[in-house]
């Protein structure tokens, strides 16, 4: 299924025009403004690392598969937009405004852009900054961005969410439940109760400490974001 057909289906399920008066009447895949914005964001992402060659366009069309009838226009727009990264924020804001009632669609756009960025095996700091800024303009939380990033680039070794085994945008209740379950499994008293050697107990204590540290880090980070958002 092409990207355009997929997002059209998502829009049908999630977009309520009565709640989104600024959205166009048609489906996103049939909306020239949507196609233009997505193409420009893909082209300017290719330029973010300083080099935008033909290979990047091939990768872009593998992910965001334009219909045959629009390929010529998409290619011309892509070639024009890739000359500079300037202006990408206006395209991201345009998408956010038109499809703010369909957050899953915007996530799919960011997901596709991540795929383009990672396709050559290296995501530069400039590309990552570009993607993070697009996510911010889409109105996505830092946790949503971190989740999508982890899907494509893997979780960082010290990522507290990876330690607890929960999604980056899991609710506080889900995080707490995972913390309690992991702590229960790793509690040193269980090792003592089974009569295991001291070495096993020390390992259990270290694991329990890392689980507690991960939970504390997540809650502290979320409180900080909440305070910054309320400021």
C-alpha positions as a Markdown table, in Angstrom:
| # | Residue | x | y | z |
|---|---|---|---|---|
| 1 | Unk | 0.0 | 0.0 | 0.0 |
| 2 | Unk | 1.4 | 3.4 | -0.9 |
| 3 | Unk | 2.0 | 6.1 | 1.7 |
| 4 | Unk | -0.7 | 8.3 | 0.1 |
| 5 | Unk | -3.3 | 5.6 | 0.3 |
| 6 | Unk | -2.4 | 4.7 | 3.8 |
| 7 | Unk | -2.7 | 8.3 | 5.1 |
| 8 | Unk | -6.0 | 8.7 | 3.3 |
| 9 | Unk | -7.3 | 5.7 | 5.2 |
| 10 | Unk | -6.1 | 7.1 | 8.4 |
| 11 | Unk | -7.8 | 10.3 | 7.7 |
| 12 | Unk | -11.1 | 8.6 | 7.1 |
| 13 | Unk | -10.9 | 7.0 | 10.5 |
| 14 | Unk | -9.5 | 9.8 | 12.5 |
| 15 | Unk | -10.4 | 13.1 | 10.9 |
| 16 | Unk | -13.7 | 14.7 | 12.0 |
| 17 | Unk | -14.3 | 17.7 | 9.7 |
| 18 | Unk | -16.8 | 19.2 | 12.2 |
| 19 | Unk | -13.9 | 19.5 | 14.7 |
| 20 | Unk | -11.4 | 20.7 | 12.1 |
| 21 | Unk | -12.9 | 23.6 | 10.1 |
| 22 | Unk | -9.5 | 24.5 | 8.6 |
| 23 | Unk | -8.9 | 21.1 | 7.1 |
| 24 | Unk | -9.6 | 20.7 | 3.4 |
| 25 | Unk | -12.7 | 18.8 | 2.3 |
| 26 | Unk | -10.8 | 16.0 | 0.5 |
| 27 | Unk | -8.5 | 13.3 | 1.7 |
| 28 | Unk | -4.9 | 14.1 | 2.5 |
| 29 | Unk | -3.5 | 12.0 | -0.4 |
| 30 | Unk | -5.7 | 14.0 | -2.8 |
| 31 | Unk | -4.8 | 17.4 | -1.2 |
| 32 | Unk | -2.1 | 19.2 | -3.3 |
| 33 | Unk | -1.1 | 21.3 | -0.3 |
| 34 | Unk | -0.4 | 18.1 | 1.7 |
| 35 | Unk | 1.6 | 16.5 | -1.1 |
| 36 | Unk | 3.6 | 19.8 | -1.6 |
| 37 | Unk | 4.4 | 20.1 | 2.1 |
| 38 | Unk | 5.5 | 16.4 | 2.5 |
| 39 | Unk | 7.6 | 16.6 | -0.6 |
| 40 | Unk | 9.3 | 19.8 | 0.5 |
| 41 | Unk | 10.0 | 18.4 | 4.0 |
| 42 | Unk | 11.6 | 15.3 | 2.5 |
| 43 | Unk | 13.7 | 17.4 | 0.1 |
| 44 | Unk | 14.9 | 19.8 | 2.7 |
| 45 | Unk | 15.7 | 16.9 | 5.1 |
| 46 | Unk | 18.0 | 15.6 | 2.4 |
| 47 | Unk | 19.7 | 18.9 | 2.3 |
| 48 | Unk | 20.1 | 19.1 | 6.1 |
| 49 | Unk | 23.3 | 17.1 | 6.1 |
| 50 | Unk | 24.8 | 19.4 | 3.4 |
| 51 | Unk | 24.4 | 17.0 | 0.5 |
| 52 | Unk | 21.2 | 16.3 | -1.5 |
| 53 | Unk | 21.8 | 14.0 | -4.4 |
| 54 | Unk | 19.8 | 11.8 | -6.7 |
| 55 | Unk | 19.9 | 8.9 | -4.3 |
| 56 | Unk | 18.0 | 10.8 | -1.7 |
| 57 | Unk | 15.1 | 11.4 | -4.1 |
| 58 | Unk | 15.0 | 7.7 | -5.0 |
| 59 | Unk | 14.7 | 6.8 | -1.3 |
| 60 | Unk | 12.1 | 9.5 | -0.8 |
| 61 | Unk | 9.9 | 8.0 | -3.5 |
| 62 | Unk | 10.3 | 4.5 | -2.1 |
| 63 | Unk | 8.8 | 5.8 | 1.2 |
| 64 | Unk | 6.3 | 8.4 | 0.0 |
| 65 | Unk | 5.1 | 6.7 | -3.2 |
| 66 | Unk | 3.5 | 9.3 | -5.5 |
| 67 | Unk | 1.0 | 8.2 | -8.0 |
| 68 | Unk | 2.3 | 7.9 | -11.6 |
| 69 | Unk | 0.3 | 10.9 | -12.7 |
| 70 | Unk | 1.9 | 13.2 | -10.1 |
| 71 | Unk | 5.5 | 11.9 | -10.3 |
| 72 | Unk | 6.7 | 14.6 | -12.7 |
| 73 | Unk | 5.4 | 17.4 | -10.5 |
| 74 | Unk | 6.6 | 15.8 | -7.3 |
| 75 | Unk | 10.1 | 15.4 | -8.8 |
| 76 | Unk | 10.2 | 19.1 | -10.0 |
| 77 | Unk | 9.1 | 20.3 | -6.6 |
| 78 | Unk | 11.6 | 18.1 | -4.8 |
| 79 | Unk | 14.5 | 19.4 | -6.9 |
| 80 | Unk | 13.5 | 22.9 | -6.2 |
| 81 | Unk | 12.9 | 22.5 | -2.5 |
| 82 | Unk | 16.2 | 20.6 | -1.9 |
| 83 | Unk | 18.3 | 23.7 | -2.8 |
| 84 | Unk | 18.1 | 24.8 | 0.9 |
| 85 | Unk | 16.6 | 23.9 | 4.2 |
| 86 | Unk | 15.2 | 27.3 | 4.6 |
| 87 | Unk | 11.4 | 27.4 | 4.8 |
| 88 | Unk | 10.9 | 23.8 | 6.1 |
| 89 | Unk | 9.3 | 25.2 | 9.3 |
| 90 | Unk | 6.5 | 26.9 | 7.3 |
| 91 | Unk | 5.7 | 23.5 | 5.6 |
| 92 | Unk | 5.6 | 21.7 | 9.0 |
| 93 | Unk | 3.4 | 24.4 | 10.5 |
| 94 | Unk | 1.0 | 24.1 | 7.5 |
| 95 | Unk | 0.6 | 20.4 | 7.9 |
| 96 | Unk | 0.1 | 20.8 | 11.7 |
| 97 | Unk | -2.6 | 23.4 | 11.1 |
| 98 | Unk | -4.5 | 21.5 | 8.4 |
| 99 | Unk | -4.3 | 18.1 | 10.1 |
| 100 | Unk | -4.1 | 18.9 | 13.8 |
| 101 | Unk | -7.2 | 16.6 | 14.4 |
| 102 | Unk | -5.4 | 13.7 | 12.9 |
| 103 | Unk | -2.2 | 13.2 | 15.0 |
| 104 | Unk | -1.6 | 9.7 | 13.7 |
| 105 | Unk | -1.3 | 11.0 | 10.2 |
| 106 | Unk | 1.4 | 13.5 | 11.4 |
| 107 | Unk | 3.2 | 10.7 | 13.2 |
| 108 | Unk | 3.2 | 8.7 | 9.9 |
| 109 | Unk | 4.8 | 11.7 | 8.1 |
| 110 | Unk | 7.5 | 11.9 | 10.7 |
| 111 | Unk | 8.0 | 8.2 | 10.6 |
| 112 | Unk | 8.5 | 8.3 | 6.9 |
| 113 | Unk | 11.0 | 11.2 | 7.3 |
| 114 | Unk | 13.0 | 9.2 | 9.8 |
| 115 | Unk | 13.1 | 6.3 | 7.4 |
| 116 | Unk | 14.5 | 8.6 | 4.7 |
| 117 | Unk | 17.1 | 9.9 | 7.2 |
| 118 | Unk | 18.3 | 6.5 | 8.3 |
| 119 | Unk | 18.3 | 4.8 | 4.9 |
| 120 | Unk | 22.0 | 5.6 | 4.3 |
| 121 | Unk | 23.0 | 4.1 | 7.7 |
| 122 | Unk | 24.0 | 7.4 | 9.2 |
| 123 | Unk | 21.8 | 10.1 | 10.8 |
| 124 | Unk | 23.8 | 13.3 | 11.2 |
| 125 | Unk | 23.3 | 15.7 | 14.1 |
| 126 | Unk | 21.8 | 18.3 | 11.7 |
| 127 | Unk | 19.3 | 15.7 | 10.3 |
| 128 | Unk | 18.3 | 14.8 | 13.9 |
| 129 | Unk | 17.8 | 18.4 | 14.8 |
| 130 | Unk | 15.7 | 18.9 | 11.7 |
| 131 | Unk | 13.5 | 16.0 | 12.6 |
| 132 | Unk | 13.1 | 17.1 | 16.2 |
| 133 | Unk | 12.1 | 20.5 | 15.1 |
| 134 | Unk | 9.5 | 19.1 | 12.6 |
| 135 | Unk | 8.1 | 17.0 | 15.5 |
| 136 | Unk | 7.8 | 20.1 | 17.7 |
| 137 | Unk | 6.0 | 22.0 | 15.0 |
| 138 | Unk | 3.7 | 19.1 | 14.5 |
| 139 | Unk | 2.7 | 19.6 | 18.2 |
| 140 | Unk | 4.1 | 16.2 | 19.2 |
| 141 | Unk | 5.4 | 15.6 | 22.7 |
| 142 | Unk | 9.1 | 14.9 | 23.4 |
| 143 | Unk | 8.0 | 11.4 | 24.4 |
| 144 | Unk | 6.4 | 10.8 | 21.0 |
| 145 | Unk | 9.5 | 12.0 | 19.2 |
| 146 | Unk | 11.7 | 9.8 | 21.4 |
| 147 | Unk | 9.5 | 6.7 | 20.6 |
| 148 | Unk | 9.7 | 7.2 | 16.9 |
| 149 | Unk | 13.4 | 7.9 | 17.1 |
| 150 | Unk | 13.9 | 4.7 | 19.1 |
| 151 | Unk | 12.0 | 2.7 | 16.4 |
| 152 | Unk | 14.4 | 3.8 | 13.7 |
| 153 | Unk | 17.7 | 4.3 | 15.6 |
| 154 | Unk | 17.3 | 2.1 | 18.6 |
| 155 | Unk | 17.0 | 3.2 | 22.2 |
| 156 | Unk | 20.1 | 4.7 | 23.9 |
| 157 | Unk | 21.8 | 2.3 | 26.3 |
| 158 | Unk | 20.9 | 4.4 | 29.3 |
| 159 | Unk | 17.4 | 5.1 | 28.2 |
| 160 | Unk | 15.2 | 4.7 | 31.3 |
| 161 | Unk | 12.2 | 3.6 | 29.2 |
| 162 | Unk | 14.3 | 0.8 | 27.7 |
| 163 | Unk | 15.2 | -0.3 | 31.3 |
| 164 | Unk | 11.5 | -0.6 | 32.2 |
| 165 | Unk | 10.5 | -1.9 | 28.9 |
| 166 | Unk | 7.8 | 0.7 | 28.2 |
| 167 | Unk | 7.0 | 2.9 | 25.3 |
| 168 | Unk | 8.3 | 6.5 | 25.5 |
| 169 | Unk | 4.8 | 7.9 | 25.5 |
| 170 | Unk | 3.3 | 5.4 | 27.9 |
| 171 | Unk | 1.1 | 6.9 | 30.6 |
| 172 | Unk | 2.3 | 7.5 | 34.1 |
| 173 | Unk | 0.1 | 4.6 | 35.3 |
| 174 | Unk | 1.7 | 2.2 | 32.7 |
| 175 | Unk | 5.2 | 3.3 | 33.7 |
| 176 | Unk | 4.4 | 2.8 | 37.4 |
| 177 | Unk | 2.9 | -0.6 | 36.7 |
| 178 | Unk | 6.0 | -1.7 | 34.7 |
| 179 | Unk | 8.3 | -0.4 | 37.5 |
| 180 | Unk | 6.5 | -2.4 | 40.2 |
| 181 | Unk | 6.5 | -5.5 | 38.1 |
| 182 | Unk | 10.2 | -5.4 | 37.2 |
| 183 | Unk | 11.1 | -4.5 | 40.8 |
| 184 | Unk | 9.1 | -7.4 | 42.1 |
| 185 | Unk | 10.9 | -9.8 | 39.8 |
| 186 | Unk | 14.3 | -8.4 | 40.6 |
| 187 | Unk | 14.0 | -7.8 | 44.3 |
| 188 | Unk | 17.0 | -9.2 | 46.2 |
| 189 | Unk | 14.7 | -10.8 | 48.8 |
| 190 | Unk | 13.7 | -13.3 | 46.1 |
| 191 | Unk | 17.3 | -14.3 | 45.6 |
| 192 | Unk | 17.8 | -14.7 | 49.3 |
| 193 | Unk | 14.6 | -16.7 | 49.6 |
| 194 | Unk | 15.8 | -19.2 | 47.0 |
| 195 | Unk | 19.1 | -19.5 | 48.9 |
| 196 | Unk | 21.2 | -18.2 | 46.1 |
| 197 | Unk | 24.9 | -17.3 | 46.6 |
| 198 | Unk | 25.9 | -13.8 | 47.6 |
| 199 | Unk | 27.0 | -13.0 | 44.1 |
| 200 | Unk | 23.4 | -13.5 | 42.8 |
| 201 | Unk | 22.0 | -11.3 | 45.6 |
| 202 | Unk | 24.5 | -8.5 | 44.6 |
| 203 | Unk | 23.4 | -8.8 | 41.0 |
| 204 | Unk | 19.7 | -8.6 | 42.1 |
| 205 | Unk | 20.5 | -5.5 | 44.2 |
| 206 | Unk | 22.2 | -3.8 | 41.3 |
| 207 | Unk | 19.3 | -4.6 | 39.0 |
| 208 | Unk | 16.8 | -3.3 | 41.5 |
| 209 | Unk | 18.8 | -0.1 | 41.9 |
| 210 | Unk | 18.8 | 0.4 | 38.1 |
| 211 | Unk | 15.1 | -0.1 | 37.9 |
| 212 | Unk | 14.4 | 2.4 | 40.7 |
| 213 | Unk | 16.8 | 4.9 | 39.0 |
| 214 | Unk | 15.0 | 4.5 | 35.7 |
| 215 | Unk | 11.6 | 5.1 | 37.3 |
| 216 | Unk | 12.9 | 8.2 | 39.1 |
| 217 | Unk | 14.5 | 9.6 | 36.0 |
| 218 | Unk | 11.3 | 9.2 | 34.0 |
| 219 | Unk | 9.1 | 10.8 | 36.6 |
| 220 | Unk | 11.6 | 13.6 | 37.2 |
| 221 | Unk | 11.8 | 14.3 | 33.5 |
| 222 | Unk | 8.0 | 14.4 | 33.1 |
| 223 | Unk | 7.6 | 16.7 | 36.0 |
| 224 | Unk | 10.2 | 19.1 | 34.4 |
| 225 | Unk | 8.4 | 19.0 | 31.1 |
| 226 | Unk | 5.0 | 19.6 | 32.8 |
| 227 | Unk | 6.4 | 22.7 | 34.6 |
| 228 | Unk | 8.0 | 24.0 | 31.4 |
| 229 | Unk | 4.7 | 23.5 | 29.5 |
| 230 | Unk | 2.8 | 25.4 | 32.2 |
| 231 | Unk | 5.2 | 28.3 | 32.2 |
